[in-house]
Amino acid sequence: MTNLTYEVLQREYEKLRPQLPRFCGCETCRGDVLVFALNRLSPNYVSTPQGEVLVELRLDSDQEKAKLDVALLDAFRRVGLAPRCGARSVQLL
Ligand SMILES: [Zn+2]
């Protein structure tokens, strides 16, 4: 079973991360960003490859993408302000 929201989030993380060079980006911070965003979005569980394609199409709509990016950027901002790994706090956005 896969949570497609998580799959798409990871892809978006890799896309947004280079635009935030001051963000720590270590494994701890990456995990915290993903978990924070994930908890604010609805999961999309699929068990079959066919279902995966359908939900992926839905998640690809602009509206869904926008929701995802908002949650992700907020997560970047919060984790950047208080990184658990001990990196310096940065104001990202
Ligand atoms: Zn870090």
PDB file of the backbone (N, CA, C, O) and the ligand in Angstrom, with CONECT records:
HET     ZN  A 101       1
ATOM      1  N   MET A   1       0.844  -1.197   0.000  1.00  0.00           N
ATOM      2  CA  MET A   1       0.000   0.000   0.000  1.00  0.00           C
ATOM      3  C   MET A   1       0.882   1.251   0.000  1.00  0.00           C
ATOM      4  O   MET A   1       1.880   1.340   0.714  1.00  0.00           O
ATOM      5  N   THR A   2       0.479   2.191  -0.813  1.00  0.00           N
ATOM      6  CA  THR A   2       1.260   3.417  -0.944  1.00  0.00           C
ATOM      7  C   THR A   2       0.389   4.626  -0.637  1.00  0.00           C
ATOM      8  O   THR A   2      -0.782   4.662  -1.014  1.00  0.00           O
ATOM      9  N   ASN A   3       0.946   5.597   0.034  1.00  0.00           N
ATOM     10  CA  ASN A   3       0.267   6.881   0.185  1.00  0.00           C
ATOM     11  C   ASN A   3       0.824   7.811  -0.892  1.00  0.00           C
ATOM     12  O   ASN A   3       1.954   8.292  -0.807  1.00  0.00           O
ATOM     13  N   LEU A   4       0.000   8.044  -1.896  1.00  0.00           N
ATOM     14  CA  LEU A   4       0.497   8.841  -3.027  1.00  0.00           C
ATOM     15  C   LEU A   4       0.789  10.286  -2.649  1.00  0.00           C
ATOM     16  O   LEU A   4       1.636  10.934  -3.265  1.00  0.00           O
ATOM     17  N   THR A   5       0.094  10.790  -1.643  1.00  0.00           N
ATOM     18  CA  THR A   5       0.389  12.153  -1.198  1.00  0.00           C
ATOM     19  C   THR A   5       1.860  12.228  -0.787  1.00  0.00           C
ATOM     20  O   THR A   5       2.554  13.200  -1.084  1.00  0.00           O
ATOM     21  N   TYR A   6       2.316  11.183  -0.099  1.00  0.00           N
ATOM     22  CA  TYR A   6       3.705  11.132   0.334  1.00  0.00           C
ATOM     23  C   TYR A   6       4.667  11.070  -0.855  1.00  0.00           C
ATOM     24  O   TYR A   6       5.705  11.732  -0.868  1.00  0.00           O
ATOM     25  N   GLU A   7       4.299  10.258  -1.853  1.00  0.00           N
ATOM     26  CA  GLU A   7       5.139  10.136  -3.052  1.00  0.00           C
ATOM     27  C   GLU A   7       5.279  11.496  -3.744  1.00  0.00           C
ATOM     28  O   GLU A   7       6.383  11.919  -4.089  1.00  0.00           O
ATOM     29  N   VAL A   8       4.149  12.166  -3.938  1.00  0.00           N
ATOM     30  CA  VAL A   8       4.175  13.449  -4.640  1.00  0.00           C
ATOM     31  C   VAL A   8       4.903  14.504  -3.796  1.00  0.00           C
ATOM     32  O   VAL A   8       5.635  15.341  -4.324  1.00  0.00           O
ATOM     33  N   LEU A   9       4.689  14.445  -2.478  1.00  0.00           N
ATOM     34  CA  LEU A   9       5.366  15.387  -1.574  1.00  0.00           C
ATOM     35  C   LEU A   9       6.883  15.292  -1.710  1.00  0.00           C
ATOM     36  O   LEU A   9       7.584  16.303  -1.757  1.00  0.00           O
ATOM     37  N   GLN A  10       7.374  14.055  -1.772  1.00  0.00           N
ATOM     38  CA  GLN A  10       8.829  13.872  -1.886  1.00  0.00           C
ATOM     39  C   GLN A  10       9.355  14.480  -3.180  1.00  0.00           C
ATOM     40  O   GLN A  10      10.432  15.075  -3.212  1.00  0.00           O
ATOM     41  N   ARG A  11       8.571  14.320  -4.247  1.00  0.00           N
ATOM     42  CA  ARG A  11       8.977  14.913  -5.525  1.00  0.00           C
ATOM     43  C   ARG A  11       8.990  16.429  -5.439  1.00  0.00           C
ATOM     44  O   ARG A  11       9.926  17.077  -5.907  1.00  0.00           O
ATOM     45  N   GLU A  12       7.935  16.999  -4.830  1.00  0.00           N
ATOM     46  CA  GLU A  12       7.857  18.458  -4.703  1.00  0.00           C
ATOM     47  C   GLU A  12       8.961  18.986  -3.783  1.00  0.00           C
ATOM     48  O   GLU A  12       9.495  20.073  -4.004  1.00  0.00           O
ATOM     49  N   TYR A  13       9.296  18.211  -2.757  1.00  0.00           N
ATOM     50  CA  TYR A  13      10.375  18.617  -1.852  1.00  0.00           C
ATOM     51  C   TYR A  13      11.667  18.806  -2.645  1.00  0.00           C
ATOM     52  O   TYR A  13      12.359  19.812  -2.493  1.00  0.00           O
ATOM     53  N   GLU A  14      11.983  17.823  -3.493  1.00  0.00           N
ATOM     54  CA  GLU A  14      13.210  17.904  -4.288  1.00  0.00           C
ATOM     55  C   GLU A  14      13.182  19.095  -5.240  1.00  0.00           C
ATOM     56  O   GLU A  14      14.228  19.662  -5.559  1.00  0.00           O
ATOM     57  N   LYS A  15      11.983  19.478  -5.696  1.00  0.00           N
ATOM     58  CA  LYS A  15      11.848  20.608  -6.608  1.00  0.00           C
ATOM     59  C   LYS A  15      12.045  21.938  -5.873  1.00  0.00           C
ATOM     60  O   LYS A  15      12.688  22.855  -6.384  1.00  0.00           O
ATOM     61  N   LEU A  16      11.476  22.024  -4.659  1.00  0.00           N
ATOM     62  CA  LEU A  16      11.500  23.304  -3.938  1.00  0.00           C
ATOM     63  C   LEU A  16      12.810  23.520  -3.179  1.00  0.00           C
ATOM     64  O   LEU A  16      13.256  24.654  -3.002  1.00  0.00           O
ATOM     65  N   ARG A  17      13.407  22.441  -2.742  1.00  0.00           N
ATOM     66  CA  ARG A  17      14.605  22.511  -1.911  1.00  0.00           C
ATOM     67  C   ARG A  17      15.720  23.398  -2.513  1.00  0.00           C
ATOM     68  O   ARG A  17      16.295  24.207  -1.784  1.00  0.00           O
ATOM     69  N   PRO A  18      16.045  23.272  -3.822  1.00  0.00           N
ATOM     70  CA  PRO A  18      17.111  24.104  -4.394  1.00  0.00           C
ATOM     71  C   PRO A  18      16.777  25.600  -4.376  1.00  0.00           C
ATOM     72  O   PRO A  18      17.673  26.441  -4.457  1.00  0.00           O
ATOM     73  N   GLN A  19      15.491  25.925  -4.271  1.00  0.00           N
ATOM     74  CA  GLN A  19      15.105  27.337  -4.233  1.00  0.00           C
ATOM     75  C   GLN A  19      15.266  27.931  -2.840  1.00  0.00           C
ATOM     76  O   GLN A  19      15.094  29.134  -2.644  1.00  0.00           O
ATOM     77  N   LEU A  20      15.599  27.076  -1.875  1.00  0.00           N
ATOM     78  CA  LEU A  20      15.762  27.542  -0.496  1.00  0.00           C
ATOM     79  C   LEU A  20      17.152  27.143  -0.005  1.00  0.00           C
ATOM     80  O   LEU A  20      17.286  26.281   0.864  1.00  0.00           O
ATOM     81  N   PRO A  21      18.189  27.779  -0.568  1.00  0.00           N
ATOM     82  CA  PRO A  21      19.561  27.343  -0.283  1.00  0.00           C
ATOM     83  C   PRO A  21      19.960  27.473   1.191  1.00  0.00           C
ATOM     84  O   PRO A  21      20.893  26.810   1.646  1.00  0.00           O
ATOM     85  N   ARG A  22      19.256  28.322   1.927  1.00  0.00           N
ATOM     86  CA  ARG A  22      19.631  28.491   3.332  1.00  0.00           C
ATOM     87  C   ARG A  22      19.015  27.428   4.232  1.00  0.00           C
ATOM     88  O   ARG A  22      19.351  27.327   5.412  1.00  0.00           O
ATOM     89  N   PHE A  23      18.112  26.638   3.662  1.00  0.00           N
ATOM     90  CA  PHE A  23      17.501  25.570   4.444  1.00  0.00           C
ATOM     91  C   PHE A  23      18.513  24.456   4.655  1.00  0.00           C
ATOM     92  O   PHE A  23      19.223  24.065   3.729  1.00  0.00           O
ATOM     93  N   CYS A  24      18.574  23.939   5.905  1.00  0.00           N
ATOM     94  CA  CYS A  24      19.564  22.922   6.259  1.00  0.00           C
ATOM     95  C   CYS A  24      19.508  21.715   5.313  1.00  0.00           C
ATOM     96  O   CYS A  24      20.497  21.396   4.653  1.00  0.00           O
ATOM     97  N   GLY A  25      18.357  21.049   5.249  1.00  0.00           N
ATOM     98  CA  GLY A  25      18.215  19.960   4.298  1.00  0.00           C
ATOM     99  C   GLY A  25      18.865  18.637   4.689  1.00  0.00           C
ATOM    100  O   GLY A  25      18.963  17.735   3.857  1.00  0.00           O
ATOM    101  N   CYS A  26      19.312  18.502   5.938  1.00  0.00           N
ATOM    102  CA  CYS A  26      19.845  17.206   6.370  1.00  0.00           C
ATOM    103  C   CYS A  26      18.686  16.215   6.472  1.00  0.00           C
ATOM    104  O   CYS A  26      17.529  16.605   6.313  1.00  0.00           O
ATOM    105  N   GLU A  27      18.975  14.958   6.731  1.00  0.00           N
ATOM    106  CA  GLU A  27      17.929  13.939   6.777  1.00  0.00           C
ATOM    107  C   GLU A  27      16.874  14.257   7.836  1.00  0.00           C
ATOM    108  O   GLU A  27      15.685  14.032   7.610  1.00  0.00           O
ATOM    109  N   THR A  28      17.298  14.779   8.993  1.00  0.00           N
ATOM    110  CA  THR A  28      16.351  15.123  10.060  1.00  0.00           C
ATOM    111  C   THR A  28      15.404  16.222   9.591  1.00  0.00           C
ATOM    112  O   THR A  28      14.189  16.106   9.751  1.00  0.00           O
ATOM    113  N   CYS A  29      15.948  17.273   9.022  1.00  0.00           N
ATOM    114  CA  CYS A  29      15.125  18.401   8.586  1.00  0.00           C
ATOM    115  C   CYS A  29      14.227  18.002   7.422  1.00  0.00           C
ATOM    116  O   CYS A  29      13.066  18.407   7.363  1.00  0.00           O
ATOM    117  N   ARG A  30      14.762  17.209   6.497  1.00  0.00           N
ATOM    118  CA  ARG A  30      13.951  16.733   5.372  1.00  0.00           C
ATOM    119  C   ARG A  30      12.763  15.928   5.904  1.00  0.00           C
ATOM    120  O   ARG A  30      11.626  16.133   5.479  1.00  0.00           O
ATOM    121  N   GLY A  31      13.032  15.026   6.822  1.00  0.00           N
ATOM    122  CA  GLY A  31      11.972  14.205   7.401  1.00  0.00           C
ATOM    123  C   GLY A  31      10.938  15.057   8.126  1.00  0.00           C
ATOM    124  O   GLY A  31       9.738  14.807   8.014  1.00  0.00           O
ATOM    125  N   ASP A  32      11.401  16.065   8.870  1.00  0.00           N
ATOM    126  CA  ASP A  32      10.475  16.924   9.612  1.00  0.00           C
ATOM    127  C   ASP A  32       9.572  17.710   8.674  1.00  0.00           C
ATOM    128  O   ASP A  32       8.382  17.872   8.945  1.00  0.00           O
ATOM    129  N   VAL A  33      10.131  18.199   7.573  1.00  0.00           N
ATOM    130  CA  VAL A  33       9.334  18.945   6.590  1.00  0.00           C
ATOM    131  C   VAL A  33       8.269  18.036   5.995  1.00  0.00           C
ATOM    132  O   VAL A  33       7.103  18.418   5.893  1.00  0.00           O
ATOM    133  N   LEU A  34       8.675  16.829   5.601  1.00  0.00           N
ATOM    134  CA  LEU A  34       7.729  15.910   4.968  1.00  0.00           C
ATOM    135  C   LEU A  34       6.622  15.506   5.937  1.00  0.00           C
ATOM    136  O   LEU A  34       5.452  15.462   5.558  1.00  0.00           O
ATOM    137  N   VAL A  35       6.982  15.212   7.179  1.00  0.00           N
ATOM    138  CA  VAL A  35       5.977  14.794   8.162  1.00  0.00           C
ATOM    139  C   VAL A  35       5.018  15.941   8.464  1.00  0.00           C
ATOM    140  O   VAL A  35       3.807  15.742   8.552  1.00  0.00           O
ATOM    141  N   PHE A  36       5.565  17.127   8.620  1.00  0.00           N
ATOM    142  CA  PHE A  36       4.719  18.279   8.925  1.00  0.00           C
ATOM    143  C   PHE A  36       3.707  18.516   7.813  1.00  0.00           C
ATOM    144  O   PHE A  36       2.519  18.701   8.078  1.00  0.00           O
ATOM    145  N   ALA A  37       4.174  18.510   6.571  1.00  0.00           N
ATOM    146  CA  ALA A  37       3.289  18.740   5.433  1.00  0.00           C
ATOM    147  C   ALA A  37       2.285  17.598   5.296  1.00  0.00           C
ATOM    148  O   ALA A  37       1.104  17.821   5.033  1.00  0.00           O
ATOM    149  N   LEU A  38       2.769  16.385   5.477  1.00  0.00           N
ATOM    150  CA  LEU A  38       1.936  15.191   5.340  1.00  0.00           C
ATOM    151  C   LEU A  38       0.762  15.218   6.317  1.00  0.00           C
ATOM    152  O   LEU A  38      -0.351  14.823   5.970  1.00  0.00           O
ATOM    153  N   ASN A  39       1.011  15.680   7.520  1.00  0.00           N
ATOM    154  CA  ASN A  39      -0.040  15.724   8.533  1.00  0.00           C
ATOM    155  C   ASN A  39      -1.111  16.759   8.229  1.00  0.00           C
ATOM    156  O   ASN A  39      -2.195  16.723   8.812  1.00  0.00           O
ATOM    157  N   ARG A  40      -0.817  17.669   7.332  1.00  0.00           N
ATOM    158  CA  ARG A  40      -1.800  18.700   7.018  1.00  0.00           C
ATOM    159  C   ARG A  40      -2.549  18.393   5.726  1.00  0.00           C
ATOM    160  O   ARG A  40      -3.474  19.120   5.362  1.00  0.00           O
ATOM    161  N   LEU A  41      -2.167  17.339   5.038  1.00  0.00           N
ATOM    162  CA  LEU A  41      -2.800  17.001   3.760  1.00  0.00           C
ATOM    163  C   LEU A  41      -3.569  15.690   3.887  1.00  0.00           C
ATOM    164  O   LEU A  41      -3.272  14.867   4.753  1.00  0.00           O
ATOM    165  N   SER A  42      -4.562  15.506   3.014  1.00  0.00           N
ATOM    166  CA  SER A  42      -5.301  14.254   3.035  1.00  0.00           C
ATOM    167  C   SER A  42      -4.470  13.168   2.386  1.00  0.00           C
ATOM    168  O   SER A  42      -3.882  13.380   1.325  1.00  0.00           O
ATOM    169  N   PRO A  43      -4.417  11.999   3.019  1.00  0.00           N
ATOM    170  CA  PRO A  43      -3.689  10.884   2.400  1.00  0.00           C
ATOM    171  C   PRO A  43      -4.462  10.340   1.207  1.00  0.00           C
ATOM    172  O   PRO A  43      -5.689  10.421   1.170  1.00  0.00           O
ATOM    173  N   ASN A  44      -3.761   9.798   0.251  1.00  0.00           N
ATOM    174  CA  ASN A  44      -4.381   9.142  -0.911  1.00  0.00           C
ATOM    175  C   ASN A  44      -3.791   7.753  -1.043  1.00  0.00           C
ATOM    176  O   ASN A  44      -2.817   7.544  -1.767  1.00  0.00           O
ATOM    177  N   TYR A  45      -4.389   6.804  -0.335  1.00  0.00           N
ATOM    178  CA  TYR A  45      -3.842   5.452  -0.345  1.00  0.00           C
ATOM    179  C   TYR A  45      -4.275   4.685  -1.589  1.00  0.00           C
ATOM    180  O   TYR A  45      -5.433   4.750  -2.001  1.00  0.00           O
ATOM    181  N   VAL A  46      -3.351   3.975  -2.170  1.00  0.00           N
ATOM    182  CA  VAL A  46      -3.676   3.121  -3.302  1.00  0.00           C
ATOM    183  C   VAL A  46      -3.024   1.770  -3.095  1.00  0.00           C
ATOM    184  O   VAL A  46      -1.988   1.664  -2.439  1.00  0.00           O
ATOM    185  N   SER A  47      -3.640   0.728  -3.663  1.00  0.00           N
ATOM    186  CA  SER A  47      -3.064  -0.605  -3.514  1.00  0.00           C
ATOM    187  C   SER A  47      -2.719  -1.219  -4.853  1.00  0.00           C
ATOM    188  O   SER A  47      -1.991  -2.210  -4.919  1.00  0.00           O
ATOM    189  N   THR A  48      -3.246  -0.629  -5.933  1.00  0.00           N
ATOM    190  CA  THR A  48      -2.990  -1.202  -7.257  1.00  0.00           C
ATOM    191  C   THR A  48      -2.309  -0.173  -8.150  1.00  0.00           C
ATOM    192  O   THR A  48      -2.464   1.033  -7.955  1.00  0.00           O
ATOM    193  N   PRO A  49      -1.558  -0.656  -9.125  1.00  0.00           N
ATOM    194  CA  PRO A  49      -0.907   0.284 -10.053  1.00  0.00           C
ATOM    195  C   PRO A  49      -1.928   1.146 -10.788  1.00  0.00           C
ATOM    196  O   PRO A  49      -1.660   2.314 -11.070  1.00  0.00           O
ATOM    197  N   GLN A  50      -3.120   0.573 -11.108  1.00  0.00           N
ATOM    198  CA  GLN A  50      -4.156   1.341 -11.802  1.00  0.00           C
ATOM    199  C   GLN A  50      -4.622   2.501 -10.937  1.00  0.00           C
ATOM    200  O   GLN A  50      -4.743   3.635 -11.401  1.00  0.00           O
ATOM    201  N   GLY A  51      -4.884   2.193  -9.660  1.00  0.00           N
ATOM    202  CA  GLY A  51      -5.311   3.239  -8.732  1.00  0.00           C
ATOM    203  C   GLY A  51      -4.260   4.319  -8.620  1.00  0.00           C
ATOM    204  O   GLY A  51      -4.570   5.503  -8.496  1.00  0.00           O
ATOM    205  N   GLU A  52      -3.020   3.894  -8.667  1.00  0.00           N
ATOM    206  CA  GLU A  52      -1.915   4.835  -8.545  1.00  0.00           C
ATOM    207  C   GLU A  52      -1.956   5.868  -9.662  1.00  0.00           C
ATOM    208  O   GLU A  52      -1.756   7.061  -9.429  1.00  0.00           O
ATOM    209  N   VAL A  53      -2.219   5.393 -10.885  1.00  0.00           N
ATOM    210  CA  VAL A  53      -2.272   6.306 -12.024  1.00  0.00           C
ATOM    211  C   VAL A  53      -3.422   7.301 -11.865  1.00  0.00           C
ATOM    212  O   VAL A  53      -3.262   8.497 -12.109  1.00  0.00           O
ATOM    213  N   LEU A  54      -4.587   6.785 -11.449  1.00  0.00           N
ATOM    214  CA  LEU A  54      -5.757   7.656 -11.286  1.00  0.00           C
ATOM    215  C   LEU A  54      -5.513   8.746 -10.258  1.00  0.00           C
ATOM    216  O   LEU A  54      -5.765   9.923 -10.514  1.00  0.00           O
ATOM    217  N   VAL A  55      -5.015   8.342  -9.079  1.00  0.00           N
ATOM    218  CA  VAL A  55      -4.833   9.328  -8.019  1.00  0.00           C
ATOM    219  C   VAL A  55      -3.717  10.289  -8.388  1.00  0.00           C
ATOM    220  O   VAL A  55      -3.767  11.473  -8.053  1.00  0.00           O
ATOM    221  N   GLU A  56      -2.713   9.776  -9.077  1.00  0.00           N
ATOM    222  CA  GLU A  56      -1.612  10.630  -9.471  1.00  0.00           C
ATOM    223  C   GLU A  56      -2.110  11.727 -10.414  1.00  0.00           C
ATOM    224  O   GLU A  56      -1.666  12.873 -10.337  1.00  0.00           O
ATOM    225  N   LEU A  57      -3.031  11.364 -11.297  1.00  0.00           N
ATOM    226  CA  LEU A  57      -3.626  12.353 -12.197  1.00  0.00           C
ATOM    227  C   LEU A  57      -4.353  13.427 -11.400  1.00  0.00           C
ATOM    228  O   LEU A  57      -4.252  14.619 -11.690  1.00  0.00           O
ATOM    229  N   ARG A  58      -5.083  12.977 -10.395  1.00  0.00           N
ATOM    230  CA  ARG A  58      -5.841  13.906  -9.566  1.00  0.00           C
ATOM    231  C   ARG A  58      -4.891  14.839  -8.810  1.00  0.00           C
ATOM    232  O   ARG A  58      -5.128  16.043  -8.716  1.00  0.00           O
ATOM    233  N   LEU A  59      -3.813  14.261  -8.274  1.00  0.00           N
ATOM    234  CA  LEU A  59      -2.858  15.058  -7.516  1.00  0.00           C
ATOM    235  C   LEU A  59      -2.102  16.014  -8.422  1.00  0.00           C
ATOM    236  O   LEU A  59      -1.492  16.977  -7.955  1.00  0.00           O
ATOM    237  N   ASP A  60      -2.145  15.743  -9.722  1.00  0.00           N
ATOM    238  CA  ASP A  60      -1.414  16.580 -10.651  1.00  0.00           C
ATOM    239  C   ASP A  60      -2.184  17.835 -11.051  1.00  0.00           C
ATOM    240  O   ASP A  60      -1.638  18.719 -11.712  1.00  0.00           O
ATOM    241  N   SER A  61      -3.443  17.913 -10.654  1.00  0.00           N
ATOM    242  CA  SER A  61      -4.210  19.111 -10.998  1.00  0.00           C
ATOM    243  C   SER A  61      -3.598  20.310 -10.282  1.00  0.00           C
ATOM    244  O   SER A  61      -3.003  20.178  -9.213  1.00  0.00           O
ATOM    245  N   ASP A  62      -3.757  21.477 -10.891  1.00  0.00           N
ATOM    246  CA  ASP A  62      -3.134  22.682 -10.353  1.00  0.00           C
ATOM    247  C   ASP A  62      -3.591  22.985  -8.933  1.00  0.00           C
ATOM    248  O   ASP A  62      -2.805  23.414  -8.089  1.00  0.00           O
ATOM    249  N   GLN A  63      -4.881  22.752  -8.685  1.00  0.00           N
ATOM    250  CA  GLN A  63      -5.417  23.072  -7.376  1.00  0.00           C
ATOM    251  C   GLN A  63      -4.783  22.200  -6.298  1.00  0.00           C
ATOM    252  O   GLN A  63      -4.420  22.685  -5.227  1.00  0.00           O
ATOM    253  N   GLU A  64      -4.654  20.903  -6.593  1.00  0.00           N
ATOM    254  CA  GLU A  64      -4.054  19.983  -5.629  1.00  0.00           C
ATOM    255  C   GLU A  64      -2.581  20.308  -5.412  1.00  0.00           C
ATOM    256  O   GLU A  64      -2.088  20.280  -4.284  1.00  0.00           O
ATOM    257  N   LYS A  65      -1.893  20.613  -6.495  1.00  0.00           N
ATOM    258  CA  LYS A  65      -0.486  20.979  -6.426  1.00  0.00           C
ATOM    259  C   LYS A  65      -0.295  22.216  -5.559  1.00  0.00           C
ATOM    260  O   LYS A  65       0.623  22.287  -4.742  1.00  0.00           O
ATOM    261  N   ALA A  66      -1.187  23.193  -5.757  1.00  0.00           N
ATOM    262  CA  ALA A  66      -1.079  24.436  -5.005  1.00  0.00           C
ATOM    263  C   ALA A  66      -1.239  24.167  -3.516  1.00  0.00           C
ATOM    264  O   ALA A  66      -0.502  24.715  -2.697  1.00  0.00           O
ATOM    265  N   LYS A  67      -2.211  23.315  -3.167  1.00  0.00           N
ATOM    266  CA  LYS A  67      -2.448  22.983  -1.764  1.00  0.00           C
ATOM    267  C   LYS A  67      -1.200  22.334  -1.161  1.00  0.00           C
ATOM    268  O   LYS A  67      -0.781  22.637  -0.044  1.00  0.00           O
ATOM    269  N   LEU A  68      -0.632  21.431  -1.952  1.00  0.00           N
ATOM    270  CA  LEU A  68       0.551  20.707  -1.535  1.00  0.00           C
ATOM    271  C   LEU A  68       1.749  21.646  -1.321  1.00  0.00           C
ATOM    272  O   LEU A  68       2.475  21.540  -0.331  1.00  0.00           O
ATOM    273  N   ASP A  69       1.932  22.560  -2.270  1.00  0.00           N
ATOM    274  CA  ASP A  69       3.056  23.480  -2.168  1.00  0.00           C
ATOM    275  C   ASP A  69       2.908  24.430  -0.983  1.00  0.00           C
ATOM    276  O   ASP A  69       3.892  24.765  -0.324  1.00  0.00           O
ATOM    277  N   VAL A  70       1.676  24.863  -0.715  1.00  0.00           N
ATOM    278  CA  VAL A  70       1.445  25.736   0.434  1.00  0.00           C
ATOM    279  C   VAL A  70       1.838  25.018   1.720  1.00  0.00           C
ATOM    280  O   VAL A  70       2.529  25.579   2.571  1.00  0.00           O
ATOM    281  N   ALA A  71       1.387  23.765   1.852  1.00  0.00           N
ATOM    282  CA  ALA A  71       1.707  22.986   3.051  1.00  0.00           C
ATOM    283  C   ALA A  71       3.215  22.761   3.155  1.00  0.00           C
ATOM    284  O   ALA A  71       3.790  22.830   4.242  1.00  0.00           O
ATOM    285  N   LEU A  72       3.844  22.494   2.018  1.00  0.00           N
ATOM    286  CA  LEU A  72       5.288  22.234   2.010  1.00  0.00           C
ATOM    287  C   LEU A  72       6.079  23.479   2.400  1.00  0.00           C
ATOM    288  O   LEU A  72       7.001  23.412   3.213  1.00  0.00           O
ATOM    289  N   LEU A  73       5.711  24.613   1.812  1.00  0.00           N
ATOM    290  CA  LEU A  73       6.452  25.843   2.097  1.00  0.00           C
ATOM    291  C   LEU A  73       6.297  26.245   3.557  1.00  0.00           C
ATOM    292  O   LEU A  73       7.240  26.735   4.178  1.00  0.00           O
ATOM    293  N   ASP A  74       5.100  26.036   4.101  1.00  0.00           N
ATOM    294  CA  ASP A  74       4.888  26.325   5.509  1.00  0.00           C
ATOM    295  C   ASP A  74       5.777  25.415   6.359  1.00  0.00           C
ATOM    296  O   ASP A  74       6.343  25.847   7.362  1.00  0.00           O
ATOM    297  N   ALA A  75       5.891  24.162   5.948  1.00  0.00           N
ATOM    298  CA  ALA A  75       6.737  23.209   6.664  1.00  0.00           C
ATOM    299  C   ALA A  75       8.203  23.635   6.588  1.00  0.00           C
ATOM    300  O   ALA A  75       8.910  23.599   7.595  1.00  0.00           O
ATOM    301  N   PHE A  76       8.662  24.037   5.405  1.00  0.00           N
ATOM    302  CA  PHE A  76      10.029  24.531   5.249  1.00  0.00           C
ATOM    303  C   PHE A  76      10.285  25.687   6.218  1.00  0.00           C
ATOM    304  O   PHE A  76      11.309  25.742   6.899  1.00  0.00           O
ATOM    305  N   ARG A  77       9.317  26.605   6.255  1.00  0.00           N
ATOM    306  CA  ARG A  77       9.451  27.810   7.067  1.00  0.00           C
ATOM    307  C   ARG A  77       9.596  27.438   8.554  1.00  0.00           C
ATOM    308  O   ARG A  77      10.489  27.925   9.248  1.00  0.00           O
ATOM    309  N   ARG A  78       8.693  26.562   9.021  1.00  0.00           N
ATOM    310  CA  ARG A  78       8.702  26.201  10.437  1.00  0.00           C
ATOM    311  C   ARG A  78       9.952  25.420  10.830  1.00  0.00           C
ATOM    312  O   ARG A  78      10.574  25.702  11.854  1.00  0.00           O
ATOM    313  N   VAL A  79      10.311  24.445  10.015  1.00  0.00           N
ATOM    314  CA  VAL A  79      11.490  23.629  10.334  1.00  0.00           C
ATOM    315  C   VAL A  79      12.748  24.502  10.253  1.00  0.00           C
ATOM    316  O   VAL A  79      13.672  24.347  11.052  1.00  0.00           O
ATOM    317  N   GLY A  80      12.772  25.422   9.279  1.00  0.00           N
ATOM    318  CA  GLY A  80      13.909  26.330   9.139  1.00  0.00           C
ATOM    319  C   GLY A  80      14.097  27.212  10.367  1.00  0.00           C
ATOM    320  O   GLY A  80      15.224  27.540  10.737  1.00  0.00           O
ATOM    321  N   LEU A  81      12.992  27.593  10.995  1.00  0.00           N
ATOM    322  CA  LEU A  81      13.057  28.455  12.176  1.00  0.00           C
ATOM    323  C   LEU A  81      13.576  27.707  13.395  1.00  0.00           C
ATOM    324  O   LEU A  81      14.221  28.299  14.261  1.00  0.00           O
ATOM    325  N   ALA A  82      13.296  26.408  13.467  1.00  0.00           N
ATOM    326  CA  ALA A  82      13.693  25.622  14.635  1.00  0.00           C
ATOM    327  C   ALA A  82      14.148  24.229  14.228  1.00  0.00           C
ATOM    328  O   ALA A  82      13.466  23.241  14.504  1.00  0.00           O
ATOM    329  N   PRO A  83      15.302  24.151  13.571  1.00  0.00           N
ATOM    330  CA  PRO A  83      15.765  22.820  13.129  1.00  0.00           C
ATOM    331  C   PRO A  83      16.160  21.967  14.342  1.00  0.00           C
ATOM    332  O   PRO A  83      16.877  22.428  15.230  1.00  0.00           O
ATOM    333  N   ARG A  84      15.684  20.728  14.364  1.00  0.00           N
ATOM    334  CA  ARG A  84      15.988  19.832  15.489  1.00  0.00           C
ATOM    335  C   ARG A  84      17.419  19.323  15.444  1.00  0.00           C
ATOM    336  O   ARG A  84      17.942  18.836  16.446  1.00  0.00           O
ATOM    337  N   CYS A  85      18.061  19.436  14.269  1.00  0.00           N
ATOM    338  CA  CYS A  85      19.393  18.870  14.112  1.00  0.00           C
ATOM    339  C   CYS A  85      20.469  19.755  14.737  1.00  0.00           C
ATOM    340  O   CYS A  85      21.625  19.346  14.841  1.00  0.00           O
ATOM    341  N   GLY A  86      20.092  20.973  15.157  1.00  0.00           N
ATOM    342  CA  GLY A  86      21.088  21.854  15.758  1.00  0.00           C
ATOM    343  C   GLY A  86      21.644  22.880  14.786  1.00  0.00           C
ATOM    344  O   GLY A  86      22.488  23.693  15.165  1.00  0.00           O
ATOM    345  N   ALA A  87      21.183  22.858  13.535  1.00  0.00           N
ATOM    346  CA  ALA A  87      21.602  23.881  12.580  1.00  0.00           C
ATOM    347  C   ALA A  87      21.040  25.230  13.017  1.00  0.00           C
ATOM    348  O   ALA A  87      20.127  25.306  13.839  1.00  0.00           O
ATOM    349  N   ARG A  88      21.614  26.298  12.441  1.00  0.00           N
ATOM    350  CA  ARG A  88      21.178  27.617  12.842  1.00  0.00           C
ATOM    351  C   ARG A  88      19.766  27.911  12.330  1.00  0.00           C
ATOM    352  O   ARG A  88      19.400  27.509  11.226  1.00  0.00           O
ATOM    353  N   SER A  89      18.986  28.613  13.141  1.00  0.00           N
ATOM    354  CA  SER A  89      17.635  28.991  12.749  1.00  0.00           C
ATOM    355  C   SER A  89      17.679  30.024  11.638  1.00  0.00           C
ATOM    356  O   SER A  89      18.387  31.025  11.748  1.00  0.00           O
ATOM    357  N   VAL A  90      16.927  29.791  10.567  1.00  0.00           N
ATOM    358  CA  VAL A  90      16.892  30.738   9.458  1.00  0.00           C
ATOM    359  C   VAL A  90      15.462  31.123   9.108  1.00  0.00           C
ATOM    360  O   VAL A  90      14.546  30.302   9.149  1.00  0.00           O
ATOM    361  N   GLN A  91      15.299  32.394   8.763  1.00  0.00           N
ATOM    362  CA  GLN A  91      14.013  32.900   8.291  1.00  0.00           C
ATOM    363  C   GLN A  91      13.980  32.690   6.792  1.00  0.00           C
ATOM    364  O   GLN A  91      14.668  33.397   6.056  1.00  0.00           O
ATOM    365  N   LEU A  92      13.189  31.730   6.321  1.00  0.00           N
ATOM    366  CA  LEU A  92      13.259  31.358   4.909  1.00  0.00           C
ATOM    367  C   LEU A  92      12.313  32.170   4.039  1.00  0.00           C
ATOM    368  O   LEU A  92      12.660  32.536   2.917  1.00  0.00           O
ATOM    369  N   LEU A  93      11.121  32.454   4.550  1.00  0.00           N
ATOM    370  CA  LEU A  93      10.124  33.101   3.686  1.00  0.00           C
ATOM    371  C   LEU A  93       9.523  34.288   4.401  1.00  0.00           C
ATOM    372  O   LEU A  93       8.662  34.971   3.847  1.00  0.00           O
TER     373      LEU A  93
HETATM  374 ZN    ZN A 101      19.129  19.894   9.604  1.00  0.00          ZN2+
END
